[in-house]
Structures are given as C-alpha cells and as structure tokens.
C-alpha cells in the first residue's frame, strides 16, 4: 500500500482513520454527507465526507487529506494502524 498510490477507501474507513488524529464527526446532514472537524498539527481542520456506498474518488480523497493537513505517508500509517 505504501507504494505512493492512494488506495480506494470507503468513507467509513476514512472516518475511523481520521478519528485517530482527532478529526471527528461533528455534524451529519440530512443527505449522505458528514462534516468532520478537529485540531491537527496545531490547526483547526474541517472537511466533508460523502457517505455514498463505494470507495471515494481519488480527487475527493486527495482534497480531504489536504483539508486535514495529512501527507500520503501519514494517511497510510493511519490506515495500517
């Protein structure tokens, strides 16, 4: 997994991984999205995750990682740990 390519990730797995660094759900919308927020690396971070069934599109996942201040390597460690 750590070959530099982001793996397909289901939304619930992503939410669990982000919770490990303190970015947790703060609001569920009426639709199929959840807002997450928390402090990471000394900054308040927030993002929105779509809860649609399959894996998140690559561009969406990259955007969420940017919102949360995570590198790919940090994200891989969260998924593995």
GITAZI-V337530 format. One line per field, one symbol per residue. phi: phi as a letter, one per 30 degrees, with the letter a starting at -180 (. if undefined). burial: b if it has 9 or more other ideal C-beta (glycine too) atoms within 8 Angstrom, else e. A space follows every 50 residues. Layout:
phi = ???
burial = ???
This chain:
phi = .ddjcdddbdedddddddddcicbdbacdddcbbccalcbhibdbbabbd cdeddddeddddddddedicdedddeddddd
burial = eeeeeeeebbbebbbebbbebebbeeeeeeeebbbbbbebeeeebbbebb eeeeebeeebbbbbbebbebebeebbebbee
